[in-house]
Amino acid sequence: MPIYTYRCENCGIQFDRQQHFDDPALKICPECRKSTLRKVFLPVGIVFKGSGFYATDHRSSSWQTSRKDNSETKAKSKKEVESEKKSEKKNTKSDD
């Protein structure tokens, strides 16, 4: 259930209320008992985490540059690991 913030335009009280989507909005202030209560809409921060999003979703261009550099480093290190494995195989064959 979502939590809504209400503010009275008459007395200035502000409070949160947990309500269902289908519940009608509150209109009467619990403090001054006048019908000047309004919903307050606040900005909500959204954070995209995980691999289920497109690379263009809220990413800066500097992220793409660092990703490219990182992938190049990984490719180089994979080649180094493969060459080390080959040299180890050669060394074990010569020991036999």
C-alpha positions, 0 to 999 in steps of 0.5 A, a space after each residue: 500500500 502506498 503512503 501519501 503525504 497530506 498538507 492542510 492549506 489552512 493550519 499548515 499541518 503535514 502528515 503521512 497516511 497509508 492508503 489503498 489505491 482505491 481509497 478516496 483522498 482525505 479532504 478534512 483536516 484532523 487538526 482544524 476540521 476544515 476541508 482544506 486538506 491537499 495531497 503533496 506530491 514529492 519527487 521520487 528518486 529511482 535507482 536502476 540496478 542489475 543487468 535488466 536495463 538498457 545501457 542508455 538508461 540514465 547513464 552518462 557518456 563517461 560510463 561507456 568510456 570506462 566500460 570500454 577500457 575495462 573490457 579491453 583490460 579483460 581481453 588482454 588479461 584473458 590472452 595473458 592467462 591463455 599464454 601462461 597456460 600454454 607455457 605451463 603445458 610446454 614445461 610439463 611436457 618437457 619434464 616428462 
